[in-house]
Amino acid sequence: MTDRALRICVIGDELVAGVGDPKALGWVGRVTARTPLTPAPLVMTLAVPQETTTALSARWEAETSPRFGPQAADGEHHLVIGLGSADLEVGMSLARSRLNLANILDVAESLRLATFVVGPPPGDRGDPDQQAELSAAFADVAQRRRVPYVETYAPLARHEQWLADLASGDGHTPGQAGYGLMAWLVLHTGWQRWLGLPDDAV
């Protein structure tokens, strides 16, 4: 069954692992559950807590390659990049963050991977202006390469439910409600189209 299933690797920090979710689903599990593919996709989450884009850029290819298996035809294997805001904590320049994402996307294209990017949501890493700038920079890099990008910062920055979830936890990872909001944004920002499904398949 898994040999015929679509393979999706999800790389990123603790947010792609669903840390803080009492149901242990995170946004990735919720999105997978709402993805009407038969057979169900083989979704593999490869998370490193508090990881910068520099570290992510250095490790992702070696970790995804054995999970994808033999090189596939264009678009057969899928890569999801779940970005966080750890770059802000270490004082990384916006230019370096952009370059790191650009390198990942360019290598993914050379490997014929269908790629999808989920931007960093609001949290306690960096001030709000810095977080907004980081998200906008990531969006620009993805859009220049015609890669789907889910903007999570702007819709959630003043969302009462999201802010309440952060306040009740560690200030960075949401709880059940917050991950549900992230999943909704992913599902309604090109996810179905990216997988070759009709937009109303959710």
WOBELCOR-V221146 format. One record per helix or strand of 3 or more residues. SS is the DSSP state (alpha for helix, beta for strand). FROM is the first residue (numbers start at 1). LEN is the number of residues. If there is no record, write none. Layout:
{{SS,FROM,LEN} {SS,FROM,LEN}}
//
This chain:
{{beta,7,6} {alpha,14,4} {alpha,26,8} {beta,42,6} {alpha,53,16} {beta,77,6} {alpha,86,4} {alpha,94,17} {beta,114,5} {alpha,128,17} {beta,148,3} {alpha,153,4} {alpha,160,8} {alpha,176,19} {alpha,199,3}}
//
